[in-house]
Amino acid sequence: MHPLLLLASVLALTAGGCRSFEFQEATLDAIQLGFQNGSLTSTALVRFYLGQISSLNPVVNAVIEVNPDALKQAAKADAERRRASGGDGRQMGRLHGVPVLLKDSIATRDRLNTTAGSLALLGSVVRRDAGVVARLRAEGAVVLGKANMDEWANFRGAVDTGGWSARGGQGKVSTATCSMHFV
């Protein structure tokens, strides 16, 4: 290799030509920057979080259900972002391509269940997305799945069950402490 070509390669790598994204505890700003500079895709982000759920959920029991369409939604967001960068003039929302988990009490009109943690509602179909979900989808967010919660939001009685639901079992971590983007 010619010495000048080698020097140019080294300079390109040290100047950011070799981009890698730090997934752990990424902020929304870092995610958006990763999308912009090409070091991150929605598909890679969703795969990362699905891997985290797969490895950690057996211990913490925080996610009650994963969206079977999450990777498809992420690929769509990536394609839209590529078209927009090609000059189609489309503006991306701040949450475009960002995966979010929703509480199991928030209605989604898709293949996810909305049960408030109760087996009694398993398989029921809601008529439409909740308002917050409609706004998230309009911004381009990827609905990753549903988070476990106190069954019926602990509306069953005066005794707090501390994160237990018939459908999801006993949660062992507060959704407020998870490093995923919860809504």
PyMOL commands that place a pseudoatom at each C-alpha (Angstrom):
pseudoatom trace, name=CA, resn=MET, resi=1, chain=A, elem=C, hetatm=0, pos=[0.000, 0.000, 0.000]
pseudoatom trace, name=CA, resn=HIS, resi=2, chain=A, elem=C, hetatm=0, pos=[1.276, 3.475, -0.865]
pseudoatom trace, name=CA, resn=PRO, resi=3, chain=A, elem=C, hetatm=0, pos=[2.351, 5.426, 2.273]
pseudoatom trace, name=CA, resn=LEU, resi=4, chain=A, elem=C, hetatm=0, pos=[0.039, 8.360, 1.464]
pseudoatom trace, name=CA, resn=LEU, resi=5, chain=A, elem=C, hetatm=0, pos=[-2.921, 6.022, 1.011]
pseudoatom trace, name=CA, resn=LEU, resi=6, chain=A, elem=C, hetatm=0, pos=[-2.092, 4.344, 4.323]
pseudoatom trace, name=CA, resn=LEU, resi=7, chain=A, elem=C, hetatm=0, pos=[-1.869, 7.754, 6.034]
pseudoatom trace, name=CA, resn=ALA, resi=8, chain=A, elem=C, hetatm=0, pos=[-5.208, 8.827, 4.533]
pseudoatom trace, name=CA, resn=SER, resi=9, chain=A, elem=C, hetatm=0, pos=[-6.824, 5.611, 5.788]
pseudoatom trace, name=CA, resn=VAL, resi=10, chain=A, elem=C, hetatm=0, pos=[-5.495, 6.121, 9.313]
pseudoatom trace, name=CA, resn=LEU, resi=11, chain=A, elem=C, hetatm=0, pos=[-6.646, 9.749, 9.334]
pseudoatom trace, name=CA, resn=ALA, resi=12, chain=A, elem=C, hetatm=0, pos=[-10.116, 8.750, 8.109]
pseudoatom trace, name=CA, resn=LEU, resi=13, chain=A, elem=C, hetatm=0, pos=[-10.419, 6.166, 10.886]
pseudoatom trace, name=CA, resn=THR, resi=14, chain=A, elem=C, hetatm=0, pos=[-9.290, 8.558, 13.618]
pseudoatom trace, name=CA, resn=ALA, resi=15, chain=A, elem=C, hetatm=0, pos=[-11.458, 11.400, 12.298]
pseudoatom trace, name=CA, resn=GLY, resi=16, chain=A, elem=C, hetatm=0, pos=[-14.648, 9.416, 12.688]
pseudoatom trace, name=CA, resn=GLY, resi=17, chain=A, elem=C, hetatm=0, pos=[-14.591, 7.384, 9.492]
pseudoatom trace, name=CA, resn=CYS, resi=18, chain=A, elem=C, hetatm=0, pos=[-14.876, 4.260, 11.631]
pseudoatom trace, name=CA, resn=ARG, resi=19, chain=A, elem=C, hetatm=0, pos=[-18.084, 4.867, 13.515]
pseudoatom trace, name=CA, resn=SER, resi=20, chain=A, elem=C, hetatm=0, pos=[-19.401, 2.679, 16.275]
pseudoatom trace, name=CA, resn=PHE, resi=21, chain=A, elem=C, hetatm=0, pos=[-22.402, 3.282, 18.448]
pseudoatom trace, name=CA, resn=GLU, resi=22, chain=A, elem=C, hetatm=0, pos=[-22.383, 2.822, 22.223]
pseudoatom trace, name=CA, resn=PHE, resi=23, chain=A, elem=C, hetatm=0, pos=[-25.708, 1.116, 22.990]
pseudoatom trace, name=CA, resn=GLN, resi=24, chain=A, elem=C, hetatm=0, pos=[-25.470, 0.988, 26.773]
pseudoatom trace, name=CA, resn=GLU, resi=25, chain=A, elem=C, hetatm=0, pos=[-27.445, 3.845, 28.334]
pseudoatom trace, name=CA, resn=ALA, resi=26, chain=A, elem=C, hetatm=0, pos=[-27.772, 5.700, 25.033]
pseudoatom trace, name=CA, resn=THR, resi=27, chain=A, elem=C, hetatm=0, pos=[-29.741, 8.924, 25.219]
pseudoatom trace, name=CA, resn=LEU, resi=28, chain=A, elem=C, hetatm=0, pos=[-32.294, 10.023, 22.650]
pseudoatom trace, name=CA, resn=ASP, resi=29, chain=A, elem=C, hetatm=0, pos=[-29.807, 12.653, 21.447]
pseudoatom trace, name=CA, resn=ALA, resi=30, chain=A, elem=C, hetatm=0, pos=[-27.091, 9.997, 21.003]
pseudoatom trace, name=CA, resn=ILE, resi=31, chain=A, elem=C, hetatm=0, pos=[-29.521, 7.750, 19.121]
pseudoatom trace, name=CA, resn=GLN, resi=32, chain=A, elem=C, hetatm=0, pos=[-30.499, 10.579, 16.782]
pseudoatom trace, name=CA, resn=LEU, resi=33, chain=A, elem=C, hetatm=0, pos=[-26.841, 11.455, 16.220]
pseudoatom trace, name=CA, resn=GLY, resi=34, chain=A, elem=C, hetatm=0, pos=[-26.115, 7.792, 15.448]
pseudoatom trace, name=CA, resn=PHE, resi=35, chain=A, elem=C, hetatm=0, pos=[-28.934, 7.773, 12.901]
pseudoatom trace, name=CA, resn=GLN, resi=36, chain=A, elem=C, hetatm=0, pos=[-27.600, 10.968, 11.325]
pseudoatom trace, name=CA, resn=ASN, resi=37, chain=A, elem=C, hetatm=0, pos=[-23.946, 9.944, 11.103]
pseudoatom trace, name=CA, resn=GLY, resi=38, chain=A, elem=C, hetatm=0, pos=[-24.697, 6.399, 9.969]
pseudoatom trace, name=CA, resn=SER, resi=39, chain=A, elem=C, hetatm=0, pos=[-23.268, 4.606, 13.011]
pseudoatom trace, name=CA, resn=LEU, resi=40, chain=A, elem=C, hetatm=0, pos=[-26.705, 3.291, 13.978]
pseudoatom trace, name=CA, resn=THR, resi=41, chain=A, elem=C, hetatm=0, pos=[-29.854, 1.970, 12.360]
pseudoatom trace, name=CA, resn=SER, resi=42, chain=A, elem=C, hetatm=0, pos=[-33.250, 1.382, 13.884]
pseudoatom trace, name=CA, resn=THR, resi=43, chain=A, elem=C, hetatm=0, pos=[-32.894, -2.299, 13.014]
pseudoatom trace, name=CA, resn=ALA, resi=44, chain=A, elem=C, hetatm=0, pos=[-29.607, -2.556, 14.950]
pseudoatom trace, name=CA, resn=LEU, resi=45, chain=A, elem=C, hetatm=0, pos=[-31.141, -0.718, 17.909]
pseudoatom trace, name=CA, resn=VAL, resi=46, chain=A, elem=C, hetatm=0, pos=[-34.216, -2.960, 17.990]
pseudoatom trace, name=CA, resn=ARG, resi=47, chain=A, elem=C, hetatm=0, pos=[-32.019, -6.081, 17.692]
pseudoatom trace, name=CA, resn=PHE, resi=48, chain=A, elem=C, hetatm=0, pos=[-29.904, -4.824, 20.592]
pseudoatom trace, name=CA, resn=TYR, resi=49, chain=A, elem=C, hetatm=0, pos=[-32.942, -4.245, 22.815]
pseudoatom trace, name=CA, resn=LEU, resi=50, chain=A, elem=C, hetatm=0, pos=[-34.507, -7.576, 21.829]
pseudoatom trace, name=CA, resn=GLY, resi=51, chain=A, elem=C, hetatm=0, pos=[-31.242, -9.228, 22.848]
pseudoatom trace, name=CA, resn=GLN, resi=52, chain=A, elem=C, hetatm=0, pos=[-31.273, -7.364, 26.159]
pseudoatom trace, name=CA, resn=ILE, resi=53, chain=A, elem=C, hetatm=0, pos=[-34.865, -8.460, 26.772]
pseudoatom trace, name=CA, resn=SER, resi=54, chain=A, elem=C, hetatm=0, pos=[-34.015, -12.045, 25.891]
pseudoatom trace, name=CA, resn=SER, resi=55, chain=A, elem=C, hetatm=0, pos=[-31.077, -12.178, 28.280]
pseudoatom trace, name=CA, resn=LEU, resi=56, chain=A, elem=C, hetatm=0, pos=[-32.364, -10.042, 31.167]
pseudoatom trace, name=CA, resn=ASN, resi=57, chain=A, elem=C, hetatm=0, pos=[-36.114, -10.626, 31.211]
pseudoatom trace, name=CA, resn=PRO, resi=58, chain=A, elem=C, hetatm=0, pos=[-35.912, -14.152, 32.674]
pseudoatom trace, name=CA, resn=VAL, resi=59, chain=A, elem=C, hetatm=0, pos=[-34.331, -12.492, 35.732]
pseudoatom trace, name=CA, resn=VAL, resi=60, chain=A, elem=C, hetatm=0, pos=[-36.199, -9.167, 36.000]
pseudoatom trace, name=CA, resn=ASN, resi=61, chain=A, elem=C, hetatm=0, pos=[-39.534, -10.138, 34.415]
pseudoatom trace, name=CA, resn=ALA, resi=62, chain=A, elem=C, hetatm=0, pos=[-40.082, -6.553, 33.229]
pseudoatom trace, name=CA, resn=VAL, resi=63, chain=A, elem=C, hetatm=0, pos=[-41.345, -7.182, 29.681]
pseudoatom trace, name=CA, resn=ILE, resi=64, chain=A, elem=C, hetatm=0, pos=[-44.646, -8.996, 29.342]
pseudoatom trace, name=CA, resn=GLU, resi=65, chain=A, elem=C, hetatm=0, pos=[-44.658, -9.278, 25.541]
pseudoatom trace, name=CA, resn=VAL, resi=66, chain=A, elem=C, hetatm=0, pos=[-42.417, -8.402, 22.601]
pseudoatom trace, name=CA, resn=ASN, resi=67, chain=A, elem=C, hetatm=0, pos=[-43.906, -7.008, 19.402]
pseudoatom trace, name=CA, resn=PRO, resi=68, chain=A, elem=C, hetatm=0, pos=[-43.506, -9.593, 16.614]
pseudoatom trace, name=CA, resn=ASP, resi=69, chain=A, elem=C, hetatm=0, pos=[-43.510, -6.695, 14.113]
pseudoatom trace, name=CA, resn=ALA, resi=70, chain=A, elem=C, hetatm=0, pos=[-40.787, -4.610, 15.812]
pseudoatom trace, name=CA, resn=LEU, resi=71, chain=A, elem=C, hetatm=0, pos=[-38.033, -5.543, 13.348]
pseudoatom trace, name=CA, resn=LYS, resi=72, chain=A, elem=C, hetatm=0, pos=[-40.345, -4.875, 10.414]
pseudoatom trace, name=CA, resn=GLN, resi=73, chain=A, elem=C, hetatm=0, pos=[-41.206, -1.433, 11.857]
pseudoatom trace, name=CA, resn=ALA, resi=74, chain=A, elem=C, hetatm=0, pos=[-37.485, -0.728, 12.367]
pseudoatom trace, name=CA, resn=ALA, resi=75, chain=A, elem=C, hetatm=0, pos=[-36.628, -1.703, 8.781]
pseudoatom trace, name=CA, resn=LYS, resi=76, chain=A, elem=C, hetatm=0, pos=[-39.393, 0.598, 7.542]
pseudoatom trace, name=CA, resn=ALA, resi=77, chain=A, elem=C, hetatm=0, pos=[-37.973, 3.472, 9.621]
pseudoatom trace, name=CA, resn=ASP, resi=78, chain=A, elem=C, hetatm=0, pos=[-34.487, 2.805, 8.220]
pseudoatom trace, name=CA, resn=ALA, resi=79, chain=A, elem=C, hetatm=0, pos=[-35.837, 2.858, 4.650]
pseudoatom trace, name=CA, resn=GLU, resi=80, chain=A, elem=C, hetatm=0, pos=[-37.716, 6.109, 5.322]
pseudoatom trace, name=CA, resn=ARG, resi=81, chain=A, elem=C, hetatm=0, pos=[-34.572, 7.674, 6.773]
pseudoatom trace, name=CA, resn=ARG, resi=82, chain=A, elem=C, hetatm=0, pos=[-32.549, 6.626, 3.697]
pseudoatom trace, name=CA, resn=ARG, resi=83, chain=A, elem=C, hetatm=0, pos=[-35.169, 8.150, 1.373]
pseudoatom trace, name=CA, resn=ALA, resi=84, chain=A, elem=C, hetatm=0, pos=[-35.201, 11.377, 3.397]
pseudoatom trace, name=CA, resn=SER, resi=85, chain=A, elem=C, hetatm=0, pos=[-31.402, 11.625, 3.294]
pseudoatom trace, name=CA, resn=GLY, resi=86, chain=A, elem=C, hetatm=0, pos=[-31.662, 11.189, -0.472]
pseudoatom trace, name=CA, resn=GLY, resi=87, chain=A, elem=C, hetatm=0, pos=[-33.536, 14.456, -0.667]
pseudoatom trace, name=CA, resn=ASP, resi=88, chain=A, elem=C, hetatm=0, pos=[-37.225, 13.535, -0.688]
pseudoatom trace, name=CA, resn=GLY, resi=89, chain=A, elem=C, hetatm=0, pos=[-37.805, 16.418, 1.743]
pseudoatom trace, name=CA, resn=ARG, resi=90, chain=A, elem=C, hetatm=0, pos=[-39.545, 14.321, 4.403]
pseudoatom trace, name=CA, resn=GLN, resi=91, chain=A, elem=C, hetatm=0, pos=[-38.960, 15.466, 7.977]
pseudoatom trace, name=CA, resn=MET, resi=92, chain=A, elem=C, hetatm=0, pos=[-38.364, 12.741, 10.547]
pseudoatom trace, name=CA, resn=GLY, resi=93, chain=A, elem=C, hetatm=0, pos=[-39.882, 13.046, 13.997]
pseudoatom trace, name=CA, resn=ARG, resi=94, chain=A, elem=C, hetatm=0, pos=[-37.557, 13.046, 17.008]
pseudoatom trace, name=CA, resn=LEU, resi=95, chain=A, elem=C, hetatm=0, pos=[-38.693, 9.517, 17.868]
pseudoatom trace, name=CA, resn=HIS, resi=96, chain=A, elem=C, hetatm=0, pos=[-38.515, 8.217, 14.302]
pseudoatom trace, name=CA, resn=GLY, resi=97, chain=A, elem=C, hetatm=0, pos=[-37.115, 4.685, 14.442]
pseudoatom trace, name=CA, resn=VAL, resi=98, chain=A, elem=C, hetatm=0, pos=[-36.647, 4.733, 18.223]
pseudoatom trace, name=CA, resn=PRO, resi=99, chain=A, elem=C, hetatm=0, pos=[-37.983, 1.661, 20.056]
pseudoatom trace, name=CA, resn=VAL, resi=100, chain=A, elem=C, hetatm=0, pos=[-40.332, 2.221, 22.985]
pseudoatom trace, name=CA, resn=LEU, resi=101, chain=A, elem=C, hetatm=0, pos=[-41.939, -0.111, 25.497]
pseudoatom trace, name=CA, resn=LEU, resi=102, chain=A, elem=C, hetatm=0, pos=[-45.465, 0.622, 26.647]
pseudoatom trace, name=CA, resn=LYS, resi=103, chain=A, elem=C, hetatm=0, pos=[-47.218, -0.392, 29.837]
pseudoatom trace, name=CA, resn=ASP, resi=104, chain=A, elem=C, hetatm=0, pos=[-49.536, -3.315, 29.241]
pseudoatom trace, name=CA, resn=SER, resi=105, chain=A, elem=C, hetatm=0, pos=[-52.500, -1.067, 30.065]
pseudoatom trace, name=CA, resn=ILE, resi=106, chain=A, elem=C, hetatm=0, pos=[-51.912, 1.201, 27.035]
pseudoatom trace, name=CA, resn=ALA, resi=107, chain=A, elem=C, hetatm=0, pos=[-54.039, 0.099, 24.091]
pseudoatom trace, name=CA, resn=THR, resi=108, chain=A, elem=C, hetatm=0, pos=[-52.348, -0.811, 20.822]
pseudoatom trace, name=CA, resn=ARG, resi=109, chain=A, elem=C, hetatm=0, pos=[-54.245, -1.847, 17.715]
pseudoatom trace, name=CA, resn=ASP, resi=110, chain=A, elem=C, hetatm=0, pos=[-51.726, -4.380, 16.466]
pseudoatom trace, name=CA, resn=ARG, resi=111, chain=A, elem=C, hetatm=0, pos=[-50.654, -7.930, 17.265]
pseudoatom trace, name=CA, resn=LEU, resi=112, chain=A, elem=C, hetatm=0, pos=[-49.762, -7.011, 20.865]
pseudoatom trace, name=CA, resn=ASN, resi=113, chain=A, elem=C, hetatm=0, pos=[-52.178, -7.754, 23.672]
pseudoatom trace, name=CA, resn=THR, resi=114, chain=A, elem=C, hetatm=0, pos=[-53.502, -5.035, 25.950]
pseudoatom trace, name=CA, resn=THR, resi=115, chain=A, elem=C, hetatm=0, pos=[-54.383, -6.772, 29.203]
pseudoatom trace, name=CA, resn=ALA, resi=116, chain=A, elem=C, hetatm=0, pos=[-53.387, -4.557, 32.165]
pseudoatom trace, name=CA, resn=GLY, resi=117, chain=A, elem=C, hetatm=0, pos=[-51.563, -7.672, 33.353]
pseudoatom trace, name=CA, resn=SER, resi=118, chain=A, elem=C, hetatm=0, pos=[-54.758, -9.731, 33.563]
pseudoatom trace, name=CA, resn=LEU, resi=119, chain=A, elem=C, hetatm=0, pos=[-55.330, -13.106, 31.950]
pseudoatom trace, name=CA, resn=ALA, resi=120, chain=A, elem=C, hetatm=0, pos=[-59.005, -12.134, 31.591]
pseudoatom trace, name=CA, resn=LEU, resi=121, chain=A, elem=C, hetatm=0, pos=[-58.128, -9.738, 28.720]
pseudoatom trace, name=CA, resn=LEU, resi=122, chain=A, elem=C, hetatm=0, pos=[-55.622, -11.988, 26.936]
pseudoatom trace, name=CA, resn=GLY, resi=123, chain=A, elem=C, hetatm=0, pos=[-56.600, -12.176, 23.267]
pseudoatom trace, name=CA, resn=SER, resi=124, chain=A, elem=C, hetatm=0, pos=[-59.029, -9.266, 23.390]
pseudoatom trace, name=CA, resn=VAL, resi=125, chain=A, elem=C, hetatm=0, pos=[-58.816, -6.753, 20.549]
pseudoatom trace, name=CA, resn=VAL, resi=126, chain=A, elem=C, hetatm=0, pos=[-58.959, -3.012, 21.085]
pseudoatom trace, name=CA, resn=ARG, resi=127, chain=A, elem=C, hetatm=0, pos=[-60.747, -0.785, 18.546]
pseudoatom trace, name=CA, resn=ARG, resi=128, chain=A, elem=C, hetatm=0, pos=[-57.911, 1.720, 18.151]
pseudoatom trace, name=CA, resn=ASP, resi=129, chain=A, elem=C, hetatm=0, pos=[-54.538, 2.804, 19.456]
pseudoatom trace, name=CA, resn=ALA, resi=130, chain=A, elem=C, hetatm=0, pos=[-54.578, 4.895, 22.620]
pseudoatom trace, name=CA, resn=GLY, resi=131, chain=A, elem=C, hetatm=0, pos=[-53.978, 8.581, 21.921]
pseudoatom trace, name=CA, resn=VAL, resi=132, chain=A, elem=C, hetatm=0, pos=[-50.381, 8.415, 23.154]
pseudoatom trace, name=CA, resn=VAL, resi=133, chain=A, elem=C, hetatm=0, pos=[-49.685, 5.435, 20.890]
pseudoatom trace, name=CA, resn=ALA, resi=134, chain=A, elem=C, hetatm=0, pos=[-51.178, 7.226, 17.881]
pseudoatom trace, name=CA, resn=ARG, resi=135, chain=A, elem=C, hetatm=0, pos=[-48.853, 10.179, 18.580]
pseudoatom trace, name=CA, resn=LEU, resi=136, chain=A, elem=C, hetatm=0, pos=[-45.836, 7.892, 19.048]
pseudoatom trace, name=CA, resn=ARG, resi=137, chain=A, elem=C, hetatm=0, pos=[-46.559, 6.135, 15.766]
pseudoatom trace, name=CA, resn=ALA, resi=138, chain=A, elem=C, hetatm=0, pos=[-47.044, 9.501, 14.014]
pseudoatom trace, name=CA, resn=GLU, resi=139, chain=A, elem=C, hetatm=0, pos=[-43.541, 10.429, 15.227]
pseudoatom trace, name=CA, resn=GLY, resi=140, chain=A, elem=C, hetatm=0, pos=[-42.263, 7.131, 13.788]
pseudoatom trace, name=CA, resn=ALA, resi=141, chain=A, elem=C, hetatm=0, pos=[-41.529, 5.341, 17.074]
pseudoatom trace, name=CA, resn=VAL, resi=142, chain=A, elem=C, hetatm=0, pos=[-41.130, 1.569, 16.950]
pseudoatom trace, name=CA, resn=VAL, resi=143, chain=A, elem=C, hetatm=0, pos=[-43.403, -0.160, 19.483]
pseudoatom trace, name=CA, resn=LEU, resi=144, chain=A, elem=C, hetatm=0, pos=[-41.042, -2.786, 20.909]
pseudoatom trace, name=CA, resn=GLY, resi=145, chain=A, elem=C, hetatm=0, pos=[-43.493, -4.426, 23.278]
pseudoatom trace, name=CA, resn=LYS, resi=146, chain=A, elem=C, hetatm=0, pos=[-45.396, -4.184, 26.537]
pseudoatom trace, name=CA, resn=ALA, resi=147, chain=A, elem=C, hetatm=0, pos=[-43.974, -3.815, 30.031]
pseudoatom trace, name=CA, resn=ASN, resi=148, chain=A, elem=C, hetatm=0, pos=[-45.185, -5.869, 32.978]
pseudoatom trace, name=CA, resn=MET, resi=149, chain=A, elem=C, hetatm=0, pos=[-47.143, -3.957, 35.603]
pseudoatom trace, name=CA, resn=ASP, resi=150, chain=A, elem=C, hetatm=0, pos=[-49.306, -4.424, 38.667]
pseudoatom trace, name=CA, resn=GLU, resi=151, chain=A, elem=C, hetatm=0, pos=[-52.405, -6.241, 37.448]
pseudoatom trace, name=CA, resn=TRP, resi=152, chain=A, elem=C, hetatm=0, pos=[-55.219, -3.725, 36.809]
pseudoatom trace, name=CA, resn=ALA, resi=153, chain=A, elem=C, hetatm=0, pos=[-52.687, -1.043, 37.876]
pseudoatom trace, name=CA, resn=ASN, resi=154, chain=A, elem=C, hetatm=0, pos=[-53.081, -2.391, 41.434]
pseudoatom trace, name=CA, resn=PHE, resi=155, chain=A, elem=C, hetatm=0, pos=[-56.732, -1.382, 41.428]
pseudoatom trace, name=CA, resn=ARG, resi=156, chain=A, elem=C, hetatm=0, pos=[-57.773, -4.749, 42.882]
pseudoatom trace, name=CA, resn=GLY, resi=157, chain=A, elem=C, hetatm=0, pos=[-57.486, -3.848, 46.536]
pseudoatom trace, name=CA, resn=ALA, resi=158, chain=A, elem=C, hetatm=0, pos=[-55.787, -1.916, 49.299]
pseudoatom trace, name=CA, resn=VAL, resi=159, chain=A, elem=C, hetatm=0, pos=[-52.744, -4.226, 49.487]
pseudoatom trace, name=CA, resn=ASP, resi=160, chain=A, elem=C, hetatm=0, pos=[-49.925, -3.285, 47.085]
pseudoatom trace, name=CA, resn=THR, resi=161, chain=A, elem=C, hetatm=0, pos=[-48.628, -6.318, 45.188]
pseudoatom trace, name=CA, resn=GLY, resi=162, chain=A, elem=C, hetatm=0, pos=[-45.338, -4.683, 44.214]
pseudoatom trace, name=CA, resn=GLY, resi=163, chain=A, elem=C, hetatm=0, pos=[-45.292, -5.382, 40.475]
pseudoatom trace, name=CA, resn=TRP, resi=164, chain=A, elem=C, hetatm=0, pos=[-47.212, -8.663, 40.286]
pseudoatom trace, name=CA, resn=SER, resi=165, chain=A, elem=C, hetatm=0, pos=[-49.645, -9.573, 37.522]
pseudoatom trace, name=CA, resn=ALA, resi=166, chain=A, elem=C, hetatm=0, pos=[-51.348, -12.837, 36.646]
pseudoatom trace, name=CA, resn=ARG, resi=167, chain=A, elem=C, hetatm=0, pos=[-50.099, -12.574, 33.085]
pseudoatom trace, name=CA, resn=GLY, resi=168, chain=A, elem=C, hetatm=0, pos=[-46.539, -11.433, 33.713]
pseudoatom trace, name=CA, resn=GLY, resi=169, chain=A, elem=C, hetatm=0, pos=[-45.771, -12.771, 37.173]
pseudoatom trace, name=CA, resn=GLN, resi=170, chain=A, elem=C, hetatm=0, pos=[-43.681, -10.907, 39.700]
pseudoatom trace, name=CA, resn=GLY, resi=171, chain=A, elem=C, hetatm=0, pos=[-41.616, -8.105, 38.233]
pseudoatom trace, name=CA, resn=LYS, resi=172, chain=A, elem=C, hetatm=0, pos=[-38.273, -7.686, 39.949]
pseudoatom trace, name=CA, resn=VAL, resi=173, chain=A, elem=C, hetatm=0, pos=[-37.315, -4.236, 38.712]
pseudoatom trace, name=CA, resn=SER, resi=174, chain=A, elem=C, hetatm=0, pos=[-39.151, -0.949, 38.463]
pseudoatom trace, name=CA, resn=THR, resi=175, chain=A, elem=C, hetatm=0, pos=[-39.748, 0.173, 34.882]
pseudoatom trace, name=CA, resn=ALA, resi=176, chain=A, elem=C, hetatm=0, pos=[-38.377, 3.547, 35.956]
pseudoatom trace, name=CA, resn=THR, resi=177, chain=A, elem=C, hetatm=0, pos=[-34.918, 1.998, 36.492]
pseudoatom trace, name=CA, resn=CYS, resi=178, chain=A, elem=C, hetatm=0, pos=[-34.651, 0.110, 33.203]
pseudoatom trace, name=CA, resn=SER, resi=179, chain=A, elem=C, hetatm=0, pos=[-32.313, 1.514, 30.582]
pseudoatom trace, name=CA, resn=MET, resi=180, chain=A, elem=C, hetatm=0, pos=[-34.833, 1.131, 27.762]
pseudoatom trace, name=CA, resn=HIS, resi=181, chain=A, elem=C, hetatm=0, pos=[-37.074, 3.934, 26.578]
pseudoatom trace, name=CA, resn=PHE, resi=182, chain=A, elem=C, hetatm=0, pos=[-40.364, 3.466, 28.387]
pseudoatom trace, name=CA, resn=VAL, resi=183, chain=A, elem=C, hetatm=0, pos=[-43.561, 5.387, 27.790]
for i in range(1, 183): cmd.bond("trace and resi %d" % i, "trace and resi %d" % (i + 1))
show_as sticks, trace
zoom trace
